[in-house]
Amino acid sequence: MPKRIPEIRIKKAIRLHKRGFSIHAASKQAGVSYSCLYGHLKKLGIQTSHRMGALLAYREGKISRVDFAPFIIPSEQWKLAYLAGLIDGEGSVCLREFEKRFIPEVKIVNTDLKMIKWIFENFGGTVNYKDRSRPSHWKRAYRWSIGSIEGCHAVLKATLPFLITKKDKAKVLFKRCEQQIKEYAKIDAIIATRGEEQEVSISK
């Protein structure tokens, strides 16, 4: 008989996905399988898509989309400064709303595939190409982004000291992310307490 996954883990994974985490990242952090979370999201009618073959395509140099690489904050200061320079010059810091969800985003768009690969390898995140209709002499544009609240908060915290032109917008988004993280922490604590109470009552 397959082991039953605690409902509290599934709910946590769904909450993480709603915050902007990919299915892969949310399921890993909550301690459930990818297929389990995918199935529950489908039942709830939440739009999802399978992208497990994307990393292989990326490694082969055929970037289509990579959305399940966890964000990374390297310790080297020069890497943080370099990313801040790219955000100032080629990127944007923005806040979107989707299906009543608050979605922050830090992104960089450029035609230099080597640059985008370097950012992805050092910071994780999402990579995709803009496969839109364009004049034949235009180069393909590649896009790197961090779209989760926790990811944006971490990236902005690390790059804020080095940002110049995008510094004011980054500060506003950073504070918004920080507020949201604190609210989620309160909710998680309440749910965890209720879960422990239920386990105790069951064991009795």
Order of alpha helices (4+ residues) and beta strands (2+ residues): alpha-alpha-alpha-alpha-beta-alpha-beta-beta-alpha-beta-beta-alpha-alpha
